[in-house]
Amino acid sequence: MTAHHISGSKNVIADSLSLFYSEIQSIGPGGGFSPNPSTSLFRADIPLNHPLRPLLTASLESILQAVSPNTLQSYLTAWKCFKTFHSAYNLAFPYFSLLAITSFISYLNIIKNLQISSIKGYLSGIQFFHKLIYGSLSPNISNSQTSLLIKGIQKTHPTRPDTRQPITLKILTKCVSTLRKGYQSLHTARTLDTMFILVFFGFLRCSELTTTSIFNPNMHPTISDLAVLDDEVISYFIKQSKSDQLKKGHFIYIFNLQSTIQPFQTLLAFLQLRRSQSKNPSDPLFTDDFNRPVSRFWFQKHLKVVLLLSGTPADNFSSHSFRIGAATTAAQKGMSQQQIQTLGRWSSDAFKSYIRTDRSHIKEAHRALIN
């Protein structure tokens, strides 16, 4: 890792620290209680020339590194919404009373029309800020009446069914065929071909292949993350993911197995192409025709087009359809729940909601019952 990349990573952390610090320090007179010097490090009473100031800054940066960048961004969104709620009802900010917290929940439900999963996410963000400001959890967010309110909303407004359709091996094969017949530029076609195969067989999330922010080689896929181990295996290194909060990283393996879509050969050819295009192993692995890192938007836009060209209506498909499709295909092939959970790196049994059963498989089950 070069000094430039280390510096870039530190800049990202410093920017996050600056945002959170400014939000906390903007709590002025007439608002909620200011950070307590005895319980919080996020305080304004330590001068810049204090001998412990450099170590304090390092501590604050490390605290924010305990949470992924995407989660930090979600927490900031929740905090700004909490601030808007205060403004709308002329409340001194921030107000963490039981009345304020429960009213905020109802505000999110009635005014913002958020689903219960989003409401819980917002509360996590507010709780995180409370920990930074006061050095402790807010008892009113975990209050039994708050829990009953959330449960009541969940019962009266049940989570809408997930309408996203799976990209199964059959659909993947059609999409790959479309790309190999010719799609826009050759570079775009080969990039999408590789990404489609990798995201399906790796049970990947879109965030593990694309960028949603400024490219950072310490977070996003680089050429060095794709490697040929031998004539039988290619590895892909995921630097961080939703289920890897400690950023240990995880290897995905693609094997040289006989297949009409040739996953191993496709990745091998793409890696050779990228190495010929760029000699810097820390450059982005996936790029568009203008040599920009592939974004989530770019990937999803092209996915919709390729699906339509392949004869598949694209309305109910998203980038996450590959992960859903991989789990569905694995279940249809008779893999155990433990195998599917391991392949998809699920830390719970949440993967079960990803498995779709179409009518043909229900018919086969009925045939087995009859026979």
Helices and strands as residue ranges (DSSP letters): H 3-25, H 53-64, H 69-88, H 98-106, I 107-111, H 116-134, H 144-156, H 169-181, H 186-201, G 206-208, G 223-225, E 226-228, E 233-238, E 250-255, H 263-277, H 296-309, H 321-332, H 337-343, G 349-354, H 359-370
